[in-house]
Structures are given as structure tokens and as C-alpha cells.
């Protein structure tokens, strides 16, 4: 009888402990959701304020306390902002630059990453460490030497300074990202292909690249966002308005003495939508690529 009571008490204790663990897990999940919700709200507040300002009258923009809901709602701000300057030309220019950059970075950075990840040659790791060390150099340090170089080449006031460097590997970060992904692909696949007489380039093109689609998608998204949002480089190298990018076009609303805030926010809201649409459309590949790209070796 005593043994039955002991067993019964143990079962009750185990059940109580199990319930406590479930409650703790539920509480942790609820806390995570609350934190994520708060972070989402914090991230969306600037975009919400930008969209709200885009539909306001000039006088309402500077009212205090701030008014979130425009009264009246001026939908005409969107049309006037996009027709005041040739934003269609700016979008076309930016898309062309981004397209060339995506192709160049994906091809050249993946080739360099394949060499560092899959080939064995003297000094490979030392060269890769030297390459990584260049990440510590900010753009401001390279700005003047690059400007002088492009001026001597006669590339100023053209898109070449914005495109050509990306056909030589692009950022070191992309090479590092793809290298880490390539190292996760089993070498047995390459060895089997070599036994069948495949060359290194064929292994890279027909075996490694198809398996690296998530990582390549991540690189493509990053390159597009960098090209779409880049302001400093186009400002330095481009002077003709017909060659302006979106970021330079937005700066036209800012004058020396006054800024057309409603039009600036309206154009900024419209120009932000493609990046949001791109992330939503490619979210599956982006998340998968970031998860699968480890830090092996």
C-alpha cells in the first residue's frame, strides 16, 4: 500500500513538473512574440510616419503635437512628386545598374569563392585572410584614390564606376558568404564528377552553382539593395541629371533654403515599395540562404 502511494506521488510530481515545463515554454514563446511585435512596431514607425507625411499639407507636417492621420488626405502629392522630376528615368537607370551589378557580382564572387573553398594551392589561406582584412577599410578611405583612378580613365559622369568594380568580385563580404556555403557542399560530388572526366569549371558551373541557389539569391538581394540605396557613389561620379539614380533623384527635392517635405516623403514612399516587394517575394530564399550559410572552417 505504501509503495502504491509513493508511486502515485511520483506520478503526480512528474505530471506537475511536466505542466510547469509546458507553462514555462508557453511563457517563453509569448515573451518572444511580444519582443518581436515591439521590434516590428519600432521598425514600422518611421515608414508609417513617412507614408503619413507624404499625404499631408505642408502646414500639417510641422504641427505639434504631431498628427498621424492626414486631414485632408492629399493623394495628389504622389502624382506631383513623381512628375515634378523624371523619376521614370531615375528608376530605369537604377534598375540597369542593379541588373549589371547582380550579374557581375554573382559570377565573379562565386568564381573567387569556389577557388578559396574547393581548390588547394599554396598560400590560399593567407591570401584569403589578406582579402578579409580589406573589410576594415571604409569607403571614405578609398574614395579619393578611386575618384582619381576613374578620372584618369575618363569614366566620370558615367555608370562605369558604379558597375565595373562589381565585375571583379564586388564586395569581399559576398566572396566570404559564398565560400562558407561552398564548403558545406560534400566533396564527394566533386570527386565523382572528376572521375567522370569533368573539369573544375564544369564542376563549378553544373554541380556547385545549382546547389548554391539560396546563397546566390541572398547575394543578389544584397547587391540589388546596395545599388538601389547607394547615394554617395553616384553623387561623386555622376553629374548629368539624365544619368541620376533614384537616390540622387530624391535629393532634388532638397534645396539650399527650403525642402519640399511632402513631395520628398511621397517619392521616398513609392521608391521604398520595390525593396519591400523584393524581400517579400524572395523571403524564402533569403531566410534559407542565411540559415544554410554557416561559418565552417
N, C-alpha and C positions, 0 to 999 in steps of 0.2 A: 504493500500500500504506500509506504514511504517512497519507494522507488518510483511509483507512478506519479506521485506528487512532484518529485524532483524533476522527472521528465516533462511533466506538464508545465512546471515553472520555467524550465529551459526553453520549451517551445514558445511560451508566451514572451519570454525575454527576447528570443530570436525574432519573433514576429514584430515586437515593439522596436527592436533595433532596425529591422528592415523598413518599417514605416518611417522611422526617423531619417534613415538614409534617403528614402524617396522624397521626404519633405525637404531635406537639405538640397537634393538635386533640383527639385522644382524651384526652391528659393534661389539657387544659383542661376538657373535658366531665366527666371523672372528678372533677377538683377542684371543679367547680361542684356536682356531685351530692353530694359529701362535705360541702361547706359547707351546702347546702340540707338535707341529712339532719341535720347537727348543729343547725341552726336549728330544724328541726321538733321534734327531741328537746327542745331548750330550751323551746320553746313548749308542748309537751305535758306537761312535768314538773309544772307547777302543777296542771293539770287532773287528771293522774293521781293526784297527792297528795290533791287534793280528793275524788276518787271513792274513793280508798282509805280516807281518814278517815271518809267517810260510812258505811262498813260496819264500823267498829271499835267496840269497847267504850271507854268513857270512859278507863279506866286505860291502855289500849294506845295512846291518842292521844299521850300525853306520855312514852312510853318513850324511852330513849336507849341505844344508837343507834336511830334511827327504824326502824320495821318497815313495809315497803311492803305486805306481804300480811296482810290482817286474819286473826286467828285467835282466836275463830271469826268467820265472816262473818255479820254481823247484817243480814239483809235487812229485818228489821222496822223498822230506823231510817228507811228510806224512807217506809214507810206511816205511821209515827208522826209523822214530821216534817211530812208533808203534811196530816195530820188534826188535828194539835195546834192549828193555826190555819186559818182558811178560805182556803186557797190557791186554791181554785177561784174564789172571788170576786175575789181579787187578780189572777189570770190574766185573768179576764173583763174587769175594769176596765182592765188594761194593754192588752189587745187592742183594746178600744173606743177608748181614747185614741190608740193607734198607728194604728188604721184611719182615724180622723178626721184625724190629722196627716198621714198619707200622702196622702190626697185633697187636703187643703188645700195642702200644700207643692208637690205635683206640679202642681196647677192654677195657683196664684198665682206660684210661682217660674218656671214655664215662660212665663207671660204676660210677666213682667218681663224675663226673659232674651230673649224674642222681640223686645221693644221695643228693648233695647240692642243686639241683634245684627243685626236686619233693618230697623229703621226709622231714618230720618235726621231729626233735629230739633236745634235749637240747644241747645248745652250738654250734648249726650248724653254725650260722653266725660268731661267734668268731673263730671257727676252720678254717672257710674259709678265714677270714682276716689274721690269722696267716700263712695260706698256701700262700696267696698272698704276704705276706711280704718276703717270701723266694725269690721272683723275684729280690729283691735288692741285693742278694748275687751273685757276679760274679763267673765265673768258676775258676778264679785264686785262690779265697779264698778256694774253695773246692778241688783243685787239689791235694794237698799233702795228706789231710786226705783220699781221695778216693784212691790214689795210695797205701797208707799204708794198707787200708782195703782190696783192691784187691790182694795185695802181700800176706797178711796173709791167704787169701782164696785160694791162689795158682792159680789165674786167669791171671797172667801176661803172655804176649806173646800168648794171645788167644783173640777170639772175644767176650767172655763173658762180659768184662767190657763195651763193646760198645752196647750190646744187653739187658742184664738182667735189668739194671736200667729202660729201656723203658717199661718193663713189670710191672712196679709199678707206672703207671700214666704218665711216661715221664715228660715233662716239665709242670710246673704249668700253663703256658700260654694256653696249649691245654685244660686243665680242665676248665679254666675260659671261653675260647671261646665256648666250648660245653655247659657249664652251661648257658651262656647267650642265646644260641639258644634254649635249652630245656625249658627255662622259657617263650619263646614265643609260645610254643605249648599249646593249650587250655586244661585246666584241666578237662573239661567236657568229653574228650575222655578217660582219665584215670578213672574218676568216673563211666562212663558207663561200662568200662571193669571190674571194681571191682564188680559192681552189677551182672555181668555175672559170677563172681567167679574167675576172673583172678588174679594171684599173681603179686607182684611187678616186679619180674624178667620177667614174661611173658609180662607185660605192657611195660617194658623197651625194650625187645627183639622184640616184634611183632608190637608195636604201635609207640614208640618213635624213635627207631633207623631208621625204614623205612622213617619216616618223616624228619629225620635229615641228609639225604644223602648229601645235599650241604655242610653242616658244616663238616661232616665226610670226604668229598672229600678235603676240604681245609686243614684239619689236615693231611690227607695222603700226600698231596703235600708238605706241610711244612716239614713233617718228612723225606720224600724222599730227599728233597733238603738239609736238615741238615745232613743226612747220606752221601749223595754224596759229599758234600763240606767240611765235617769235616776233619780237618788236625791235630789239637792239640791233641785230644784224641787218635787217632790211633798212633800218634808219641810217646805218653807217654807209651801206654800199649803194643804196638806190636813191636817186634824186628826182627822177621823172615821175609825175603823178600817174601816168598811164601804166607804169610798172609796179605801182604800190601793191602791197599785200593788205589783207583785212586789218591787221593790227595798225598799220600806218594809216589806213583809211579812217579808222576810228579817231586817230589823233587829229584829224582835220577839224573835228568839232571843238577842239580846244584852242582858243586864241590867246593872244597876249593880254587882253583886257577883260574878256568875257568868255564863258564856256556855255555852250548850248546843252545844258544837262539833260533835258528831256529827250532831245534827239540822240545824244550820246548814249543814254541808257536804253533807248529804243533800239538803236543799231546794235548795241552790245548784247541785248537780249536775243535778238534774231541771230547774231553771229555765234552765240553760245549754244544754240539748239543743235547744230550739226555735231558738235562734240558729244553732247548728251545722247543723241540718237546713235552715234557710232558706238559709244560704250554699251548702250542697251542692246544693240544688235550683236556686238561681239563679246558680250559679257561672259558667255560660256567658255569661249576660247581664252579670254583674258584670265579668268579665275583658274582654269585648268593649267594654263601655261605657267602662271605664278606658282601654283602648288607643285607642279612636277619639276620645276626648275630648282633643284636643290643646290647645296654648296659642297658637293662631293669633291674630295681632293683639293 
